[in-house]
Amino acid sequence: KAAEVLRFVVPGRPVPAATLEQYRGVPAIVNGRSRICASSAEGERLRDTQLQQLGAAFADGMRRELSLRVTVAVVKRLEVGGCEGAEFRWTAGASPDGGSLQISLRDH
């Protein structure tokens, strides 16, 4: 069975809207690191195939919500502070409008 996502962890503070507005229309290379906490439907440790499914679901969600074609380059098991899940390193090429993309990411 696929893993069930419980919460999305976003460390740090968001960049203020006024700062992002300055970057509207500025090209940007798009990449990132994301972490997802999840649990197995069976209550067991997530299997490698489930971690890969989380990566695929993340990429699909970014495509549907933000029209980004994400390639997940690395999927690592994450076990921090009671959170089990996956950490992804990903890329989505370039965007002609980095400010608008950042605003969309922040708003989602």
VMD Tcl script that builds the backbone (N, CA, C; Angstrom):
set m [mol new atoms 324]
animate dup $m
set s [atomselect $m all]
$s set {name element resname resid chain x y z} {
  {N N LYS 1 A 0.834 -1.189 0.000}
  {CA C LYS 1 A 0.000 0.000 0.000}
  {C C LYS 1 A 0.874 1.246 0.000}
  {N N ALA 2 A 0.326 2.321 -0.534}
  {CA C ALA 2 A 1.048 3.585 -0.549}
  {C C ALA 2 A 1.097 4.172 0.857}
  {N N ALA 3 A 2.107 4.964 1.122}
  {CA C ALA 3 A 2.227 5.629 2.416}
  {C C ALA 3 A 1.211 6.756 2.511}
  {N N GLU 4 A 0.757 7.028 3.708}
  {CA C GLU 4 A -0.181 8.111 3.958}
  {C C GLU 4 A 0.596 9.310 4.489}
  {N N VAL 5 A 0.459 10.467 3.831}
  {CA C VAL 5 A 1.169 11.662 4.263}
  {C C VAL 5 A 0.415 12.279 5.437}
  {N N LEU 6 A 1.128 12.541 6.524}
  {CA C LEU 6 A 0.504 13.090 7.716}
  {C C LEU 6 A 0.652 14.599 7.824}
  {N N ARG 7 A 1.832 15.122 7.530}
  {CA C ARG 7 A 2.043 16.566 7.609}
  {C C ARG 7 A 3.231 16.949 6.736}
  {N N PHE 8 A 3.256 18.181 6.335}
  {CA C PHE 8 A 4.337 18.703 5.510}
  {C C PHE 8 A 5.149 19.653 6.382}
  {N N VAL 9 A 6.435 19.437 6.494}
  {CA C VAL 9 A 7.299 20.212 7.369}
  {C C VAL 9 A 8.002 21.296 6.563}
  {N N VAL 10 A 7.816 22.546 6.974}
  {CA C VAL 10 A 8.471 23.665 6.298}
  {C C VAL 10 A 9.298 24.421 7.332}
  {N N PRO 11 A 10.611 24.152 7.376}
  {CA C PRO 11 A 11.443 24.840 8.369}
  {C C PRO 11 A 11.716 26.290 7.981}
  {N N GLY 12 A 12.050 27.097 8.957}
  {CA C GLY 12 A 12.426 28.476 8.692}
  {C C GLY 12 A 11.239 29.413 8.593}
  {N N ARG 13 A 11.530 30.656 8.244}
  {CA C ARG 13 A 10.496 31.676 8.116}
  {C C ARG 13 A 10.279 32.012 6.643}
  {N N PRO 14 A 9.043 32.318 6.260}
  {CA C PRO 14 A 8.799 32.674 4.860}
  {C C PRO 14 A 9.414 34.026 4.511}
  {N N VAL 15 A 9.784 34.173 3.263}
  {CA C VAL 15 A 10.315 35.445 2.775}
  {C C VAL 15 A 9.140 36.421 2.681}
  {N N PRO 16 A 9.307 37.658 3.160}
  {CA C PRO 16 A 8.209 38.632 3.112}
  {C C PRO 16 A 7.736 38.897 1.677}
  {N N ALA 17 A 6.435 39.113 1.530}
  {CA C ALA 17 A 5.836 39.350 0.214}
  {C C ALA 17 A 6.499 40.523 -0.507}
  {N N ALA 18 A 6.814 41.587 0.215}
  {CA C ALA 18 A 7.432 42.763 -0.410}
  {C C ALA 18 A 8.779 42.415 -1.038}
  {N N THR 19 A 9.522 41.526 -0.393}
  {CA C THR 19 A 10.813 41.104 -0.947}
  {C C THR 19 A 10.610 40.292 -2.215}
  {N N LEU 20 A 9.636 39.369 -2.199}
  {CA C LEU 20 A 9.383 38.546 -3.384}
  {C C LEU 20 A 8.907 39.385 -4.566}
  {N N GLU 21 A 8.155 40.432 -4.306}
  {CA C GLU 21 A 7.661 41.299 -5.386}
  {C C GLU 21 A 8.819 41.880 -6.194}
  {N N GLN 22 A 9.944 42.122 -5.559}
  {CA C GLN 22 A 11.115 42.685 -6.247}
  {C C GLN 22 A 11.677 41.736 -7.295}
  {N N TYR 23 A 11.328 40.434 -7.182}
  {CA C TYR 23 A 11.877 39.436 -8.088}
  {C C TYR 23 A 10.905 39.009 -9.180}
  {N N ARG 24 A 9.761 39.672 -9.282}
  {CA C ARG 24 A 8.838 39.352 -10.383}
  {C C ARG 24 A 9.540 39.636 -11.704}
  {N N GLY 25 A 9.449 38.694 -12.622}
  {CA C GLY 25 A 10.058 38.853 -13.948}
  {C C GLY 25 A 11.533 38.517 -14.003}
  {N N VAL 26 A 12.130 38.129 -12.892}
  {CA C VAL 26 A 13.552 37.783 -12.859}
  {C C VAL 26 A 13.685 36.270 -13.051}
  {N N PRO 27 A 14.469 35.838 -14.063}
  {CA C PRO 27 A 14.653 34.395 -14.281}
  {C C PRO 27 A 15.302 33.721 -13.073}
  {N N ALA 28 A 14.976 32.445 -12.881}
  {CA C ALA 28 A 15.515 31.714 -11.725}
  {C C ALA 28 A 15.716 30.244 -12.064}
  {N N ILE 29 A 16.751 29.653 -11.469}
  {CA C ILE 29 A 16.935 28.209 -11.497}
  {C C ILE 29 A 16.095 27.658 -10.358}
  {N N VAL 30 A 15.313 26.625 -10.634}
  {CA C VAL 30 A 14.367 26.112 -9.648}
  {C C VAL 30 A 14.845 24.761 -9.129}
  {N N ASN 31 A 15.134 24.708 -7.827}
  {CA C ASN 31 A 15.497 23.446 -7.187}
  {C C ASN 31 A 15.233 23.584 -5.695}
  {N N GLY 32 A 15.262 22.471 -5.019}
  {CA C GLY 32 A 15.002 22.573 -3.595}
  {C C GLY 32 A 15.206 21.279 -2.853}
  {N N ARG 33 A 14.959 21.385 -1.567}
  {CA C ARG 33 A 14.996 20.234 -0.672}
  {C C ARG 33 A 13.685 20.260 0.092}
  {N N SER 34 A 12.991 19.158 0.087}
  {CA C SER 34 A 11.699 19.069 0.763}
  {C C SER 34 A 11.675 17.834 1.636}
  {N N ARG 35 A 10.923 17.932 2.722}
  {CA C ARG 35 A 10.783 16.814 3.650}
  {C C ARG 35 A 9.303 16.519 3.833}
  {N N ILE 36 A 8.967 15.254 3.847}
  {CA C ILE 36 A 7.593 14.826 4.073}
  {C C ILE 36 A 7.599 13.761 5.160}
  {N N CYS 37 A 6.820 13.987 6.200}
  {CA C CYS 37 A 6.632 12.987 7.253}
  {C C CYS 37 A 5.468 12.100 6.851}
  {N N ALA 38 A 5.599 10.812 7.062}
  {CA C ALA 38 A 4.555 9.871 6.659}
  {C C ALA 38 A 4.627 8.637 7.542}
  {N N SER 39 A 3.615 7.793 7.397}
  {CA C SER 39 A 3.652 6.510 8.085}
  {C C SER 39 A 3.089 5.448 7.160}
  {N N SER 40 A 3.520 4.249 7.369}
  {CA C SER 40 A 3.029 3.125 6.588}
  {C C SER 40 A 1.620 2.780 7.041}
  {N N ALA 41 A 0.778 2.359 6.109}
  {CA C ALA 41 A -0.587 1.943 6.459}
  {C C ALA 41 A -0.551 0.765 7.417}
  {N N GLU 42 A 0.514 -0.027 7.362}
  {CA C GLU 42 A 0.659 -1.185 8.247}
  {C C GLU 42 A 1.273 -0.809 9.586}
  {N N GLY 43 A 1.666 0.450 9.765}
  {CA C GLY 43 A 2.298 0.871 11.009}
  {C C GLY 43 A 3.745 0.461 11.126}
  {N N GLU 44 A 4.333 -0.015 10.052}
  {CA C GLU 44 A 5.730 -0.447 10.051}
  {C C GLU 44 A 6.602 0.643 9.454}
  {N N ARG 45 A 7.898 0.425 9.517}
  {CA C ARG 45 A 8.842 1.351 8.897}
  {C C ARG 45 A 8.585 1.414 7.401}
  {N N LEU 46 A 8.680 2.612 6.833}
  {CA C LEU 46 A 8.452 2.770 5.399}
  {C C LEU 46 A 9.479 1.972 4.600}
  {N N ARG 47 A 9.011 1.280 3.597}
  {CA C ARG 47 A 9.898 0.531 2.711}
  {C C ARG 47 A 10.478 1.477 1.659}
  {N N ASP 48 A 11.573 1.070 1.040}
  {CA C ASP 48 A 12.197 1.889 0.000}
  {C C ASP 48 A 11.224 2.189 -1.130}
  {N N THR 49 A 10.400 1.217 -1.495}
  {CA C THR 49 A 9.423 1.458 -2.570}
  {C C THR 49 A 8.416 2.531 -2.158}
  {N N GLN 50 A 8.055 2.580 -0.873}
  {CA C GLN 50 A 7.137 3.609 -0.398}
  {C C GLN 50 A 7.798 4.987 -0.418}
  {N N LEU 51 A 9.093 5.040 -0.093}
  {CA C LEU 51 A 9.820 6.304 -0.171}
  {C C LEU 51 A 9.838 6.815 -1.605}
  {N N GLN 52 A 10.048 5.910 -2.565}
  {CA C GLN 52 A 10.036 6.294 -3.973}
  {C C GLN 52 A 8.642 6.777 -4.390}
  {N N GLN 53 A 7.603 6.135 -3.855}
  {CA C GLN 53 A 6.231 6.571 -4.149}
  {C C GLN 53 A 5.974 7.980 -3.613}
  {N N LEU 54 A 6.523 8.290 -2.443}
  {CA C LEU 54 A 6.390 9.641 -1.911}
  {C C LEU 54 A 7.054 10.652 -2.842}
  {N N GLY 55 A 8.231 10.303 -3.362}
  {CA C GLY 55 A 8.926 11.188 -4.305}
  {C C GLY 55 A 8.108 11.418 -5.564}
  {N N ALA 56 A 7.519 10.348 -6.088}
  {CA C ALA 56 A 6.689 10.466 -7.290}
  {C C ALA 56 A 5.435 11.301 -7.008}
  {N N ALA 57 A 4.823 11.101 -5.833}
  {CA C ALA 57 A 3.632 11.874 -5.471}
  {C C ALA 57 A 3.969 13.356 -5.297}
  {N N PHE 58 A 5.144 13.635 -4.721}
  {CA C PHE 58 A 5.599 15.022 -4.570}
  {C C PHE 58 A 5.750 15.685 -5.937}
  {N N ALA 59 A 6.425 14.998 -6.852}
  {CA C ALA 59 A 6.633 15.546 -8.197}
  {C C ALA 59 A 5.294 15.762 -8.905}
  {N N ASP 60 A 4.374 14.823 -8.750}
  {CA C ASP 60 A 3.059 14.959 -9.377}
  {C C ASP 60 A 2.293 16.139 -8.782}
  {N N GLY 61 A 2.362 16.310 -7.481}
  {CA C GLY 61 A 1.686 17.435 -6.836}
  {C C GLY 61 A 2.248 18.776 -7.288}
  {N N MET 62 A 3.560 18.869 -7.426}
  {CA C MET 62 A 4.177 20.113 -7.904}
  {C C MET 62 A 3.753 20.403 -9.341}
  {N N ARG 63 A 3.607 19.351 -10.151}
  {CA C ARG 63 A 3.157 19.534 -11.537}
  {C C ARG 63 A 1.715 20.034 -11.554}
  {N N ARG 64 A 0.837 19.391 -10.780}
  {CA C ARG 64 A -0.581 19.760 -10.794}
  {C C ARG 64 A -0.830 21.136 -10.175}
  {N N GLU 65 A -0.171 21.431 -9.066}
  {CA C GLU 65 A -0.448 22.677 -8.344}
  {C C GLU 65 A 0.289 23.893 -8.894}
  {N N LEU 66 A 1.520 23.689 -9.380}
  {CA C LEU 66 A 2.354 24.822 -9.779}
  {C C LEU 66 A 2.849 24.744 -11.220}
  {N N SER 67 A 2.398 23.739 -11.959}
  {CA C SER 67 A 2.831 23.540 -13.350}
  {C C SER 67 A 4.338 23.400 -13.472}
  {N N LEU 68 A 4.978 22.816 -12.448}
  {CA C LEU 68 A 6.415 22.571 -12.485}
  {C C LEU 68 A 6.671 21.110 -12.820}
  {N N ARG 69 A 7.578 20.866 -13.739}
  {CA C ARG 69 A 7.981 19.501 -14.061}
  {C C ARG 69 A 9.197 19.161 -13.207}
  {N N VAL 70 A 8.918 18.606 -12.054}
  {CA C VAL 70 A 9.950 18.318 -11.061}
  {C C VAL 70 A 10.587 16.959 -11.325}
  {N N THR 71 A 11.907 16.927 -11.234}
  {CA C THR 71 A 12.659 15.687 -11.240}
  {C C THR 71 A 13.227 15.502 -9.849}
  {N N VAL 72 A 12.841 14.419 -9.197}
  {CA C VAL 72 A 13.365 14.121 -7.866}
  {C C VAL 72 A 14.685 13.382 -8.062}
  {N N ALA 73 A 15.769 14.015 -7.628}
  {CA C ALA 73 A 17.103 13.458 -7.852}
  {C C ALA 73 A 17.526 12.496 -6.748}
  {N N VAL 74 A 17.160 12.799 -5.508}
  {CA C VAL 74 A 17.577 11.987 -4.373}
  {C C VAL 74 A 16.396 11.825 -3.426}
  {N N VAL 75 A 16.167 10.605 -2.984}
  {CA C VAL 75 A 15.174 10.339 -1.942}
  {C C VAL 75 A 15.908 9.643 -0.807}
  {N N LYS 76 A 15.890 10.270 0.375}
  {CA C LYS 76 A 16.541 9.686 1.543}
  {C C LYS 76 A 15.504 9.465 2.630}
  {N N ARG 77 A 15.721 8.433 3.415}
  {CA C ARG 77 A 14.868 8.172 4.575}
  {C C ARG 77 A 15.094 9.289 5.582}
  {N N LEU 78 A 14.010 9.759 6.181}
  {CA C LEU 78 A 14.074 10.830 7.162}
  {C C LEU 78 A 13.540 10.313 8.485}
  {N N GLU 79 A 14.328 10.459 9.531}
  {CA C GLU 79 A 13.894 10.087 10.877}
  {C C GLU 79 A 14.416 11.155 11.829}
  {N N VAL 80 A 13.563 12.154 12.100}
  {CA C VAL 80 A 13.954 13.276 12.946}
  {C C VAL 80 A 12.816 13.607 13.897}
  {N N GLY 81 A 13.101 13.644 15.181}
  {CA C GLY 81 A 12.124 14.071 16.171}
  {C C GLY 81 A 10.777 13.373 16.089}
  {N N GLY 82 A 10.791 12.065 15.931}
  {CA C GLY 82 A 9.541 11.324 15.851}
  {C C GLY 82 A 8.891 11.341 14.477}
  {N N CYS 83 A 9.527 11.975 13.550}
  {CA C CYS 83 A 9.015 12.039 12.180}
  {C C CYS 83 A 9.755 11.023 11.322}
  {N N GLU 84 A 8.999 10.116 10.738}
  {CA C GLU 84 A 9.585 9.235 9.735}
  {C C GLU 84 A 9.028 9.676 8.404}
  {N N GLY 85 A 9.806 9.593 7.378}
  {CA C GLY 85 A 9.340 9.984 6.061}
  {C C GLY 85 A 10.499 10.040 5.091}
  {N N ALA 86 A 10.452 11.044 4.219}
  {CA C ALA 86 A 11.444 11.147 3.160}
  {C C ALA 86 A 11.909 12.584 2.998}
  {N N GLU 87 A 13.162 12.719 2.597}
  {CA C GLU 87 A 13.710 14.004 2.205}
  {C C GLU 87 A 14.046 13.898 0.725}
  {N N PHE 88 A 13.632 14.885 -0.039}
  {CA C PHE 88 A 13.866 14.901 -1.483}
  {C C PHE 88 A 14.783 16.052 -1.840}
  {N N ARG 89 A 15.669 15.795 -2.747}
  {CA C ARG 89 A 16.407 16.865 -3.430}
  {C C ARG 89 A 15.872 16.830 -4.852}
  {N N TRP 90 A 15.439 17.998 -5.335}
  {CA C TRP 90 A 14.741 18.021 -6.612}
  {C C TRP 90 A 15.130 19.238 -7.431}
  {N N THR 91 A 14.833 19.164 -8.719}
  {CA C THR 91 A 15.067 20.277 -9.625}
  {C C THR 91 A 13.894 20.376 -10.594}
  {N N ALA 92 A 13.677 21.580 -11.085}
  {CA C ALA 92 A 12.606 21.797 -12.054}
  {C C ALA 92 A 13.071 22.727 -13.170}
  {N N GLY 93 A 14.371 22.732 -13.435}
  {CA C GLY 93 A 14.888 23.542 -14.529}
  {C C GLY 93 A 14.896 25.020 -14.210}
  {N N ALA 94 A 14.423 25.831 -15.167}
  {CA C ALA 94 A 14.451 27.287 -15.018}
  {C C ALA 94 A 13.047 27.858 -15.150}
  {N N SER 95 A 12.859 29.021 -14.556}
  {CA C SER 95 A 11.600 29.755 -14.663}
  {C C SER 95 A 11.912 31.157 -15.149}
  {N N PRO 96 A 11.130 31.682 -16.092}
  {CA C PRO 96 A 11.365 33.051 -16.544}
  {C C PRO 96 A 10.930 34.097 -15.512}
  {N N ASP 97 A 10.176 33.674 -14.491}
  {CA C ASP 97 A 9.653 34.606 -13.490}
  {C C ASP 97 A 9.787 33.998 -12.094}
  {N N GLY 98 A 10.981 34.103 -11.542}
  {CA C GLY 98 A 11.265 33.510 -10.243}
  {C C GLY 98 A 10.437 34.102 -9.111}
  {N N GLY 99 A 10.147 35.394 -9.162}
  {CA C GLY 99 A 9.355 36.024 -8.110}
  {C C GLY 99 A 7.946 35.476 -8.049}
  {N N SER 100 A 7.294 35.372 -9.201}
  {CA C SER 100 A 5.926 34.845 -9.227}
  {C C SER 100 A 5.893 33.384 -8.779}
  {N N LEU 101 A 6.906 32.626 -9.167}
  {CA C LEU 101 A 6.973 31.224 -8.750}
  {C C LEU 101 A 7.129 31.128 -7.241}
  {N N GLN 102 A 8.000 31.944 -6.662}
  {CA C GLN 102 A 8.189 31.937 -5.210}
  {C C GLN 102 A 6.900 32.323 -4.487}
  {N N ILE 103 A 6.178 33.293 -5.024}
  {CA C ILE 103 A 4.914 33.700 -4.418}
  {C C ILE 103 A 3.918 32.532 -4.473}
  {N N SER 104 A 3.865 31.832 -5.600}
  {CA C SER 104 A 2.977 30.669 -5.717}
  {C C SER 104 A 3.360 29.586 -4.717}
  {N N LEU 105 A 4.653 29.317 -4.581}
  {CA C LEU 105 A 5.117 28.318 -3.625}
  {C C LEU 105 A 4.730 28.716 -2.199}
  {N N ARG 106 A 4.940 29.967 -1.874}
  {CA C ARG 106 A 4.605 30.441 -0.532}
  {C C ARG 106 A 3.113 30.321 -0.251}
  {N N ASP 107 A 2.286 30.649 -1.240}
  {CA C ASP 107 A 0.837 30.636 -1.060}
  {C C ASP 107 A 0.249 29.233 -1.003}
  {N N HIS 108 A 1.005 28.237 -1.455}
  {CA C HIS 108 A 0.517 26.872 -1.395}
  {C C HIS 108 A 0.949 26.268 -0.092}
}
mol reanalyze $m
mol bondsrecalc $m
mol representation Tube
mol addrep $m
